[in-house]
Structure formats: C-alpha cells, structure tokens
Amino acid sequence: MNIKFDFTDSNAIITGAGTGIGRQTAIRMAKNGANVFLVGRRDKKLAEVCDFICSEGGNASYISADISSKEDVKRVYKGMAECFGNTDILINAAGVSTPLSVTKAMSDAWKTQIDINLNGTAYMCAGVLEQMKEAGYGRIVNIASVNAFITSKTLERHAYNASKAGVCGLTRGLSSTYAGSGITVNAICPGLFESEMTEEIFANKFVMATFNKQVPIGRAGHLEEVVDAIMFLVSKNSSYITGQCLAVDGGMSVSSFL
C-alpha cells in the first residue's frame, strides 16, 4: 500500500502476538510508531518478538495470558494500563484451528476452540469498549477466517467454522452499537497463509498444487498482504468503514474448482 500509516502516540493491544499474523502485525505497528502490548500464551515467543521490536527502536511490552480466561483478560488490561495507559487499538489475532466434527461438540476440545476463538475475542472487546467510548475513539480488528464462509468436503472443521462465523457476527453487532462513539469494528478473514497452523498444508505438495489451481490469484498469501489490510483498518484512514468482514484470500471464497 502507498498509504503512509502513522501510529505515533497510539497504544495497541495485539493478541496472538507470538507468531504468525499477530507477530507480523505487532512488528509493523511498532515500526509505524505505536506502543504495542503483546499478548499470548507462550512467554518465550512473546519475549522474542518484544526484544526484536525494542532492538529496532520500537516500544513494546508483553504479558503471558490465555484470552479464554476472564481473569487473564483482566490482567491484560491492568498490565496495559500500567505500561502505556488507555487502549486506542485492539487487534484480536489469537486463535486455534484443529479439525473437529460436531459429533465432538460435547468434548473439552470443542469447548476449547470455541472459548479461544470466539469467547476470547468477545472478552477482549468487552474489556476495552467502554474505555474507547469515553475517549470517543477506537479501532478494533478481529481476525476471523475465510472458513467462516466456506467449508471443506474432506476435512471436518465444524468447531472452527462455527467459531469464526461467530467472530464475524460479533464484529457486525459491535459495529452497529458503537459506531456513534467514534469506534470502528471490523474483521479480517484470511485465506491460506503460511503459519504454524498451516505447516502441514504447505508441506503437502499435492494439496498446494490443487489449491494453486483453484484460487484465482494462483498462490497462497504472504503475511505482509494480510497485515497491510489490518494496518489500514486500524488507521484513521478507515474512519468510514465499520462492520465489515474482509476476505483477504486471493479470491478463494468466490472461486469454484470448475
């Protein structure tokens, strides 16, 4: 993108910041002037990202937390207030993806996936919306998935489908409620990007060859391409965009194999 993003004096919380989309977004936000507060479950990963940002002249801190825990979310906001003050930007990038059929809906594994992907996103939003409302400004971007719209004939991902569709519904609902308070709430729905979640897919040459034939752009995405979209939606440039669930997927969600 040619748009220049300036997040000087902005305070941002980024969940799932230890790897993948969350990590790359945190680095880009800090590079563009934001004070970034990194949240994730793995202390070592967060420390590595935090150290890298600081070594590059950015301003970052972190806290190990499980966003599906209400008590942990309270700790996140307490830590954020102590480090940087109020939250201007919230990016919910934490998530898990494990193939899981609805026949396992009563299992702990099903509950875990819904709790992290959907409830955790809701908890994080709940922790900041009233403060943003008082300030008269806020940007929230939730990371959903193209799997909120499309499904697999061969891979049962019912818990993931349901949780990410829920994130889109939550995003739309919040956008209507808080639009008059200067707060925009949008979602990014990534297609296939290389990350820890997708290592097995990228390692399978047959699957990747099939994918590349099917998706209109003809390849998987690069992380910087989804980060570009996030950067725009959390910037002041996106002031008239809210309630949108933007598929960043190379056309995957509108394509047919035929």
NUVOSE-343457 format. One record per residue (C-alpha): residue number from 1; residue in three letters; x, y, z. Coordinates in steps of 0.02 Angstrom, whole numbers. Example, Ala and Ser with C-alpha at 12.3 -4.5 7.8 and 13.67 -1.06 7.14 Angstrom:
2
1:ALA:615:-225:390;
2:SER:684:-53:357;
end
This chain:
258
1:MET:0:0:0;
2:ASN:56:179:-36;
3:ILE:-40:250:112;
4:LYS:77:310:249;
5:PHE:22:248:418;
6:ASP:69:348:571;
7:PHE:26:272:740;
8:THR:134:390:844;
9:ASP:66:403:1022;
10:SER:-61:264:988;
11:ASN:-73:118:1108;
12:ALA:-114:-52:1035;
13:ILE:-152:-223:1109;
14:ILE:-117:-370:995;
15:THR:-167:-545:1046;
16:GLY:-85:-698:970;
17:ALA:69:-588:952;
18:GLY:198:-725:972;
19:THR:181:-798:797;
20:GLY:102:-778:626;
21:ILE:-15:-634:587;
22:GLY:-8:-566:764;
23:ARG:181:-561:765;
24:GLN:197:-476:596;
25:THR:63:-350:640;
26:ALA:147:-306:804;
27:ILE:313:-276:717;
28:ARG:233:-167:582;
29:MET:130:-68:708;
30:ALA:283:-31:814;
31:LYS:384:16:660;
32:ASN:249:144:621;
33:GLY:257:223:794;
34:ALA:132:128:902;
35:ASN:163:71:1079;
36:VAL:121:-114:1066;
37:PHE:66:-228:1207;
38:LEU:91:-409:1156;
39:VAL:-24:-546:1221;
40:GLY:-7:-734:1201;
41:ARG:8:-898:1293;
42:ARG:193:-933:1259;
43:ASP:308:-821:1359;
44:LYS:464:-864:1258;
45:LYS:385:-819:1091;
46:LEU:319:-654:1158;
47:ALA:488:-610:1232;
48:GLU:572:-641:1064;
49:VAL:451:-526:973;
50:CYS:463:-393:1109;
51:ASP:653:-397:1107;
52:PHE:656:-383:917;
53:ILE:539:-233:916;
54:CYS:640:-144:1050;
55:SER:805:-182:961;
56:GLU:733:-96:807;
57:GLY:691:60:907;
58:GLY:508:20:940;
59:ASN:414:23:1104;
60:ALA:340:-142:1163;
61:SER:294:-242:1317;
62:TYR:208:-410:1339;
63:ILE:107:-520:1454;
64:SER:76:-707:1450;
65:ALA:-111:-737:1457;
66:ASP:-248:-854:1398;
67:ILE:-385:-745:1323;
68:SER:-516:-879:1355;
69:SER:-491:-843:1541;
70:LYS:-589:-695:1608;
71:GLU:-462:-671:1747;
72:ASP:-318:-670:1622;
73:VAL:-407:-540:1516;
74:LYS:-424:-430:1669;
75:ARG:-235:-450:1695;
76:VAL:-205:-398:1515;
77:TYR:-297:-234:1535;
78:LYS:-218:-199:1703;
79:GLY:-46:-229:1626;
80:MET:-87:-121:1476;
81:ALA:-143:23:1587;
82:GLU:16:12:1689;
83:CYS:130:6:1536;
84:PHE:50:125:1412;
85:GLY:-116:189:1476;
86:ASN:-278:181:1378;
87:THR:-303:67:1228;
88:ASP:-331:151:1060;
89:ILE:-317:-4:951;
90:LEU:-361:-186:983;
91:ILE:-312:-324:862;
92:ASN:-379:-495:907;
93:ALA:-265:-616:816;
94:ALA:-262:-759:942;
95:GLY:-341:-920:882;
96:VAL:-329:-1108:867;
97:SER:-375:-1223:725;
98:THR:-395:-1410:745;
99:PRO:-505:-1522:636;
100:LEU:-656:-1563:743;
101:SER:-826:-1635:698;
102:VAL:-989:-1579:775;
103:THR:-1003:-1756:841;
104:LYS:-873:-1698:969;
105:ALA:-975:-1546:1019;
106:MET:-987:-1607:1199;
107:SER:-799:-1632:1214;
108:ASP:-671:-1521:1300;
109:ALA:-583:-1499:1133;
110:TRP:-739:-1419:1058;
111:LYS:-759:-1303:1207;
112:THR:-576:-1251:1198;
113:GLN:-589:-1200:1016;
114:ILE:-749:-1100:1042;
115:ASP:-682:-1022:1202;
116:ILE:-520:-960:1123;
117:ASN:-581:-910:950;
118:LEU:-750:-834:994;
119:ASN:-767:-806:1181;
120:GLY:-588:-744:1198;
121:THR:-617:-616:1061;
122:ALA:-777:-560:1149;
123:TYR:-689:-547:1317;
124:MET:-552:-438:1242;
125:CYS:-678:-324:1158;
126:ALA:-781:-310:1317;
127:GLY:-627:-256:1413;
128:VAL:-594:-104:1305;
129:LEU:-757:-41:1227;
130:GLU:-818:67:1370;
131:GLN:-648:150:1385;
132:MET:-645:182:1196;
133:LYS:-822:251:1209;
134:GLU:-768:376:1342;
135:ALA:-621:428:1235;
136:GLY:-731:447:1081;
137:TYR:-611:345:976;
138:GLY:-560:165:947;
139:ARG:-510:39:816;
140:ILE:-544:-146:835;
141:VAL:-497:-280:708;
142:ASN:-543:-460:741;
143:ILE:-457:-598:643;
144:ALA:-591:-717:583;
145:SER:-561:-834:436;
146:VAL:-620:-872:261;
147:ASN:-683:-1031:345;
148:ALA:-824:-925:416;
149:PHE:-897:-929:239;
150:ILE:-830:-1085:154;
151:THR:-812:-1265:210;
152:SER:-716:-1422:166;
153:LYS:-792:-1581:95;
154:THR:-648:-1686:159;
155:LEU:-595:-1602:321;
156:GLU:-718:-1582:464;
157:ARG:-682:-1413:543;
158:HIS:-852:-1382:618;
159:ALA:-790:-1301:778;
160:TYR:-676:-1185:681;
161:ASN:-814:-1143:555;
162:ALA:-935:-1103:696;
163:SER:-812:-1001:800;
164:LYS:-752:-894:655;
165:ALA:-928:-865:589;
166:GLY:-968:-810:767;
167:VAL:-824:-686:762;
168:CYS:-900:-609:605;
169:GLY:-1070:-598:688;
170:LEU:-994:-519:843;
171:THR:-899:-394:735;
172:ARG:-1057:-338:645;
173:GLY:-1156:-323:805;
174:LEU:-1024:-219:894;
175:SER:-1002:-107:744;
176:SER:-1184:-52:749;
177:THR:-1185:-24:936;
178:TYR:-1027:81:947;
179:ALA:-1017:171:779;
180:GLY:-1087:330:854;
181:SER:-946:334:981;
182:GLY:-805:351:857;
183:ILE:-764:165:865;
184:THR:-747:56:711;
185:VAL:-753:-134:724;
186:ASN:-704:-240:575;
187:ALA:-643:-416:541;
188:ILE:-512:-487:426;
189:CYS:-548:-659:354;
190:PRO:-382:-731:294;
191:GLY:-371:-868:166;
192:LEU:-216:-979:161;
193:PHE:-60:-900:235;
194:GLU:98:-985:297;
195:SER:100:-1002:487;
196:GLU:115:-1132:624;
197:MET:-68:-1176:596;
198:THR:-41:-1215:412;
199:GLU:129:-1302:413;
200:GLU:54:-1472:366;
201:ILE:-43:-1396:220;
202:PHE:112:-1312:148;
203:ALA:212:-1472:169;
204:ASN:87:-1568:61;
205:LYS:137:-1537:-120;
206:PHE:-22:-1616:-189;
207:VAL:-135:-1507:-82;
208:MET:-38:-1350:-127;
209:ALA:-41:-1390:-313;
210:THR:-229:-1414:-304;
211:PHE:-251:-1254:-204;
212:ASN:-147:-1153:-326;
213:LYS:-254:-1214:-471;
214:GLN:-416:-1171:-382;
215:VAL:-383:-1000:-305;
216:PRO:-400:-861:-436;
217:ILE:-236:-774:-392;
218:GLY:-148:-941:-406;
219:ARG:-49:-947:-245;
220:ALA:-59:-937:-57;
221:GLY:-47:-767:26;
222:HIS:105:-683:102;
223:LEU:88:-624:281;
224:GLU:127:-444:236;
225:GLU:-26:-444:122;
226:VAL:-146:-479:265;
227:VAL:-51:-360:380;
228:ASP:-74:-221:250;
229:ALA:-262:-242:267;
230:ILE:-254:-240:457;
231:MET:-146:-84:458;
232:PHE:-274:8:351;
233:LEU:-423:-43:458;
234:VAL:-340:11:622;
235:SER:-283:177:549;
236:LYS:-375:343:545;
237:ASN:-387:321:356;
238:SER:-527:193:381;
239:SER:-644:308:477;
240:TYR:-795:270:367;
241:ILE:-776:81:367;
242:THR:-856:-23:503;
243:GLY:-946:-189:521;
244:GLN:-853:-267:375;
245:CYS:-784:-444:365;
246:LEU:-649:-427:233;
247:ALA:-589:-585:148;
248:VAL:-403:-572:110;
249:ASP:-395:-737:17;
250:GLY:-341:-716:-163;
251:GLY:-520:-745:-218;
252:MET:-532:-912:-129;
253:SER:-705:-879:-58;
254:VAL:-781:-834:-226;
255:SER:-700:-967:-333;
256:SER:-757:-1135:-397;
257:PHE:-649:-1284:-442;
258:LEU:-736:-1293:-612;
end
